[in-house]
Amino acid sequence: MALLKPEDTSPPNENSIPGMITPREIKKVQNFPKPSETYSVTATVYYPEKGQTDQNPLITADGSRINPKNPKKHRWIALSRDMLARWGGDIQYGDTVWVRGISKKMDGMYIVRDTMNRRFRNRIDILVGRRDKIYGRWDDVEIAKAEFKEEKKERLDFKPSYYSLAMSH
């Protein structure tokens, strides 16, 4: 009888998944696009701690797991509910957004992974760690949904094989 290995629940290593966009690669792309729609928001930062999140501070609203050693590395943000598609907004979990108007270090691309408390409107919250020593509130920050060209997808024609037909009888 073979023994099963326990599932690895740690965040993926940037070398373990080919083609994965890592935070280091995202930082290199800093040209704000000319999208069809930009939003002017208030930006703040949050830490993955129970006092600033729900009872599961290391799991975001979309189910992603936060690396507790370096949360800022993910470049993830939370949006107020009025901006998320689930509550009638235009942005979905997993969408990439451009952020501009905080600082050279903080501006750039982020991935939407979390939701802010329902009392907030027209806001974003940037995930950082307490050790990063980043504090603040910034008004008139611009965000825009990043639009990427669709890659051509190969169409696969699945035809039943004789093997599958033989197995069904």
Legacy VTK file of the C-alpha trace (Angstrom):
# vtk DataFile Version 3.0
C-alpha trace
ASCII
DATASET POLYDATA
POINTS 169 float
0.000 0.000 0.000
1.440 3.365 -1.023
1.593 6.180 1.475
0.143 9.499 0.401
2.210 12.622 0.916
0.471 15.484 2.745
-0.719 18.271 0.501
1.583 21.294 0.380
-0.494 24.321 1.380
2.313 26.851 1.184
2.122 29.547 -1.530
3.617 28.455 -4.846
7.279 29.102 -5.395
7.875 31.370 -8.377
10.153 28.706 -9.878
7.648 25.863 -9.424
5.021 27.057 -11.908
6.212 27.808 -15.451
4.795 31.026 -16.865
3.674 32.310 -13.457
3.883 36.096 -13.207
5.798 36.837 -10.063
5.720 40.082 -8.095
9.254 40.857 -9.253
8.162 40.674 -12.884
5.094 42.803 -12.199
7.219 45.541 -10.614
9.211 45.906 -13.860
6.099 46.963 -15.803
5.278 50.440 -14.532
3.717 52.221 -17.521
0.159 53.173 -16.657
-2.084 52.207 -19.589
-4.668 54.375 -21.260
-7.697 52.265 -20.375
-11.280 52.947 -21.258
-12.200 53.677 -17.626
-10.247 54.851 -14.588
-11.481 55.275 -11.033
-10.377 57.825 -8.472
-10.241 56.119 -5.067
-8.846 56.408 -1.569
-6.053 53.913 -0.879
-4.971 52.464 2.464
-2.883 49.472 3.556
-3.840 46.468 5.645
-2.051 43.657 7.422
-3.132 40.000 7.419
-4.152 40.079 11.092
-7.451 39.283 12.839
-7.905 42.910 13.920
-7.881 44.059 10.284
-9.506 41.059 8.577
-11.954 38.329 9.479
-11.225 35.229 11.550
-9.036 33.754 8.768
-6.458 36.487 8.169
-4.253 34.370 5.879
-7.056 33.514 3.431
-8.471 36.190 1.119
-12.086 36.529 0.013
-11.403 34.573 -3.181
-9.716 31.735 -1.244
-6.088 32.637 -1.984
-3.552 31.907 0.753
-1.316 34.742 1.977
2.356 34.103 2.659
2.675 35.343 6.277
6.428 35.916 5.940
6.143 38.405 3.074
2.542 39.428 2.236
3.642 42.487 0.232
5.387 40.208 -2.281
2.012 39.034 -3.627
1.005 42.550 -4.754
-2.646 41.832 -3.883
-5.357 44.338 -3.030
-8.820 44.399 -1.516
-11.541 46.523 -3.115
-14.604 48.057 -1.565
-17.745 46.131 -2.416
-19.195 48.844 -4.657
-16.329 48.224 -7.109
-16.563 44.413 -7.220
-18.712 42.640 -9.818
-20.274 40.445 -7.138
-22.011 43.580 -5.779
-22.654 45.335 -9.104
-19.200 46.819 -9.837
-16.949 46.299 -12.845
-13.961 44.452 -11.359
-13.778 40.724 -10.565
-11.586 38.724 -8.192
-8.413 37.815 -10.063
-8.462 40.912 -12.275
-5.238 42.862 -12.569
-5.494 46.584 -11.900
-3.061 49.458 -12.299
-2.620 51.718 -9.295
-1.125 55.212 -9.615
-0.848 58.105 -7.190
0.686 56.605 -4.032
4.463 56.494 -4.582
6.997 55.151 -7.065
7.482 52.080 -4.903
3.773 51.350 -4.397
2.394 52.294 -7.818
2.049 49.521 -10.389
0.047 46.386 -11.037
-1.892 44.514 -8.373
-4.228 41.521 -8.417
-7.672 41.811 -6.804
-7.973 39.049 -4.199
-9.911 40.473 -1.261
-12.972 42.482 -0.213
-13.132 45.381 2.221
-15.705 45.772 4.988
-19.138 46.863 3.726
-18.856 50.284 5.401
-16.213 51.423 2.863
-17.020 52.868 -0.563
-14.729 53.763 -3.465
-11.592 52.440 -1.738
-8.734 50.016 -2.153
-6.661 48.360 0.555
-3.138 47.196 -0.315
-1.893 44.032 1.396
1.432 44.565 3.210
3.143 43.085 6.239
3.700 44.834 9.541
7.475 44.505 9.012
7.226 46.501 5.759
6.586 49.650 7.832
4.183 51.097 5.287
1.405 53.216 6.749
-0.911 55.773 5.300
-3.973 56.895 3.486
-3.812 58.385 0.026
-6.660 60.288 -1.633
-7.196 60.754 -5.383
-5.401 57.526 -6.309
-6.191 56.338 -9.830
-6.889 52.707 -10.601
-7.701 51.094 -13.926
-8.464 47.547 -14.924
-5.548 46.164 -16.936
-6.592 44.851 -20.303
-4.499 42.100 -21.862
-4.729 40.845 -25.417
-6.431 37.498 -25.638
-4.106 34.677 -26.583
-5.206 32.382 -29.347
-6.428 29.182 -27.800
-6.076 25.917 -29.642
-9.297 24.118 -30.241
-9.132 20.517 -29.175
-11.406 18.056 -30.867
-12.200 15.245 -28.493
-13.496 12.199 -30.288
-14.486 9.038 -28.521
-11.852 6.367 -28.826
-12.558 2.724 -29.398
-11.140 2.056 -25.942
-13.745 4.236 -24.216
-16.535 2.648 -26.263
-15.340 -0.827 -25.304
-15.255 0.140 -21.625
-18.848 1.391 -21.670
-20.302 -2.006 -22.618
LINES 1 170
169 0 1 2 3 4 5 6 7 8 9 10 11 12 13 14 15 16 17 18 19 20 21 22 23 24 25 26 27 28 29 30 31 32 33 34 35 36 37 38 39 40 41 42 43 44 45 46 47 48 49 50 51 52 53 54 55 56 57 58 59 60 61 62 63 64 65 66 67 68 69 70 71 72 73 74 75 76 77 78 79 80 81 82 83 84 85 86 87 88 89 90 91 92 93 94 95 96 97 98 99 100 101 102 103 104 105 106 107 108 109 110 111 112 113 114 115 116 117 118 119 120 121 122 123 124 125 126 127 128 129 130 131 132 133 134 135 136 137 138 139 140 141 142 143 144 145 146 147 148 149 150 151 152 153 154 155 156 157 158 159 160 161 162 163 164 165 166 167 168
